[in-house]
Amino acid sequence: MAELGDNAKAGLVTALNGALADTMALYFKTKNFHWHVAGPRFRDLHVLFDEQAAQLIGTVDDLGERVRKNDEYTLTSIGMVQSETRIKDQDDVTLTADAMVAELRDDNRLLHKRLGEVKEAAEDVGDNATSGIVDDWIDQCEERIWFLNQTSK
């Protein structure tokens, strides 16, 4: 990768750390819903939420390492995740299954937007490695949105 200018590199790192914060927050929310879902679709949603949570946690290390490969610092605490994420907390463990599905779908849409920002920032600075890997993350996010959208019908 070519040497990046400070401003360009800062934009990419900010986008990566934002996507990392959103991914971690969405992982925790998805596990929360996995643990607390109830009703006639319990088993199907319990399994779906667990599969989606596993996919999310699987990208966390890759996101953090992309930041480190740019010789910058990544998130270091829950507080930093909270300050950088666009994903809202959900502490109501009595939400209906339908409300959980809709909320996760909408939150994955927020993550999708953030990943698009990473893609744009990577392309702006010629970081082909990040640009390529973010395509996979976007595809995974689109699949989660699709599954959740179809489940909500």
C-alpha positions in Angstrom: 0.0 0.0 0.0 1.3 3.5 -0.8 2.1 5.8 2.0 -1.1 7.6 3.0 -1.4 11.2 3.8 -2.4 11.9 7.4 -5.9 13.3 6.6 -6.7 10.4 4.2 -5.4 7.8 6.6 -7.3 9.4 9.5 -10.6 9.2 7.6 -10.0 5.5 6.8 -9.1 4.7 10.4 -12.1 6.6 11.7 -14.4 4.7 9.3 -12.8 1.3 10.3 -13.1 2.1 14.0 -16.7 3.2 13.5 -17.5 -0.1 11.7 -15.7 -2.0 14.5 -17.8 -0.2 17.2 -21.1 -0.9 15.2 -20.1 -4.6 14.7 -19.3 -5.1 18.4 -22.5 -3.4 19.5 -24.6 -5.3 17.0 -23.0 -8.5 18.1 -23.9 -7.9 21.7 -27.5 -6.9 20.8 -27.9 -10.0 18.6 -26.7 -12.2 21.4 -29.0 -10.4 23.8 -31.9 -11.2 21.5 -30.7 -14.8 21.1 -30.8 -15.2 24.8 -34.2 -13.5 25.4 -36.3 -14.4 22.3 -39.6 -16.1 23.2 -42.7 -17.3 21.5 -43.8 -19.8 18.9 -40.8 -19.1 16.6 -38.3 -19.4 19.5 -36.1 -22.2 18.1 -35.8 -20.7 14.6 -35.0 -17.2 15.8 -32.8 -18.5 18.6 -30.7 -20.3 16.0 -30.8 -17.5 13.4 -29.7 -14.9 16.0 -26.9 -17.1 17.1 -25.7 -17.7 13.5 -25.8 -14.0 12.9 -23.9 -13.2 16.1 -21.2 -15.7 15.2 -20.8 -14.0 11.8 -20.5 -10.6 13.4 -17.9 -11.6 16.0 -16.0 -13.3 13.1 -15.3 -9.9 11.6 -14.3 -8.1 14.7 -10.7 -9.2 14.7 -10.3 -8.4 11.0 -11.6 -4.9 11.5 -9.3 -4.2 14.4 -6.3 -5.6 12.5 -7.1 -3.4 9.4 -6.7 -0.4 11.8 -3.4 -1.8 13.2 -2.1 -2.5 9.7 -2.5 1.2 9.1 -0.2 1.7 12.1 -3.0 3.3 14.1 -4.9 2.5 17.3 -8.2 0.7 17.6 -11.0 0.7 20.2 -9.8 -0.2 23.6 -12.9 -0.4 25.8 -16.7 -0.8 26.0 -16.8 3.0 26.6 -15.1 3.6 23.3 -17.4 1.2 21.5 -20.4 3.1 23.1 -19.0 6.5 22.0 -18.3 5.4 18.4 -21.3 3.2 17.6 -24.5 4.2 15.8 -26.3 1.1 17.2 -28.6 2.0 20.0 -28.7 -0.1 23.2 -31.7 -2.3 23.8 -32.2 -3.4 27.4 -35.9 -4.4 27.2 -35.8 -8.2 27.5 -39.5 -8.4 27.0 -39.6 -7.3 23.3 -41.7 -9.4 21.0 -39.9 -11.7 18.6 -41.2 -9.5 15.7 -39.8 -6.3 17.4 -36.4 -8.1 17.8 -36.3 -9.1 14.1 -37.2 -5.6 12.9 -34.6 -3.9 15.2 -31.8 -6.2 14.1 -32.8 -5.7 10.5 -32.7 -1.9 10.9 -29.4 -2.1 12.9 -27.8 -4.2 10.2 -28.9 -1.5 7.7 -27.0 1.0 9.8 -23.9 -1.2 9.8 -24.3 -1.6 6.0 -24.1 2.1 5.6 -21.0 2.3 7.8 -19.3 -0.4 5.8 -20.1 1.6 2.7 -18.2 4.5 4.3 -15.2 2.2 4.9 -15.3 1.1 1.3 -15.4 4.7 0.1 -12.6 5.8 2.4 -10.4 2.8 1.4 -10.8 3.5 -2.3 -10.1 7.2 -1.7 -6.7 6.4 -0.3 -5.9 3.4 -2.6 -6.1 0.8 0.2 -6.9 -2.1 -2.1 -6.7 -4.7 0.7 -9.3 -3.0 2.9 -11.5 -2.2 -0.1 -11.4 -5.9 -1.1 -12.1 -7.3 2.4 -14.9 -4.9 3.1 -16.8 -6.3 0.1 -17.1 -9.6 2.0 -18.3 -7.8 5.1 -20.9 -5.9 3.0 -22.1 -9.1 1.4 -22.5 -10.8 4.9 -24.4 -7.7 6.1 -26.7 -7.8 3.1 -27.4 -11.5 3.7 -28.3 -10.8 7.4 -30.6 -7.9 6.2 -32.2 -10.2 3.7 -32.9 -13.0 6.2 -34.2 -10.6 8.8 -36.4 -8.8 6.3 -37.9 -12.1 5.0 -38.4 -13.2 8.6 -40.3 -10.0 9.4 -42.9 -10.5 6.6 
